[in-house]
Amino acid sequence: MSALTLTNSTSYIAQYVIHRGGLALARLPGLAPGATLSVPEAETFEITARAPYWKATPIPPHR
């Protein structure tokens, strides 16, 4: 049997809602940092949560 594999490689709890068309395949509670979960499915998928990258912009002092 194939599976949908969810991996959380962030330092935070990741929440997944998996849809195919209008059908919700999986609505899962938070997945702990570093955890992996497999959901049985007719096809094989692998999804990895990664922390977003952003560049911090300094806020100028108020005058």
C-alpha positions as CSV (number, residue, x, y, z in Angstrom):
1,M,0.0,0.0,0.0
2,S,1.2,3.5,-0.8
3,A,1.2,6.4,1.7
4,L,1.3,10.1,2.1
5,T,4.4,10.8,4.2
6,L,4.4,14.0,6.2
7,T,7.7,15.2,7.8
8,N,8.2,18.3,10.0
9,S,11.8,19.6,9.7
10,T,11.0,22.8,11.5
11,S,11.5,23.8,15.2
12,Y,7.7,24.4,15.5
13,I,4.6,22.3,15.5
14,A,3.4,21.9,11.9
15,Q,-0.3,21.5,11.0
16,Y,-1.4,19.8,7.8
17,V,-4.6,19.8,5.9
18,I,-4.3,17.7,2.7
19,H,-6.8,18.2,-0.1
20,R,-7.3,16.5,-3.4
21,G,-9.9,18.5,-5.4
22,G,-12.7,19.3,-3.0
23,L,-12.0,16.2,-0.8
24,A,-10.1,16.5,2.4
25,L,-7.7,13.5,2.5
26,A,-6.3,14.3,5.9
27,R,-6.8,16.9,8.6
28,L,-4.2,16.3,11.2
29,P,-3.5,17.9,14.6
30,G,0.0,19.4,15.0
31,L,3.0,17.3,14.1
32,A,5.9,17.7,16.5
33,P,9.2,19.1,15.4
34,G,11.3,16.3,13.7
35,A,8.3,13.9,13.5
36,T,7.2,11.9,10.5
37,L,3.7,10.6,9.9
38,S,2.4,8.3,7.1
39,V,-1.2,8.4,6.0
40,P,-2.4,5.4,3.8
41,E,-3.2,6.5,0.3
42,A,-3.7,5.0,-3.2
43,E,-0.6,6.9,-4.5
44,T,2.7,7.8,-2.9
45,F,3.4,11.4,-1.8
46,E,6.0,12.9,0.4
47,I,5.5,16.4,2.0
48,T,8.1,18.2,4.2
49,A,7.4,21.3,6.3
50,R,10.3,23.7,6.3
51,A,10.6,26.9,8.2
52,P,10.1,30.0,6.0
53,Y,13.1,32.1,5.2
54,W,12.8,35.8,5.5
55,K,15.3,38.6,5.8
56,A,14.7,40.8,8.9
57,T,14.3,44.5,8.0
58,P,15.4,46.9,10.8
59,I,12.6,49.2,11.9
60,P,13.8,52.8,12.0
61,P,13.5,54.6,15.4
62,H,10.4,56.7,15.9
63,R,11.0,60.5,15.7
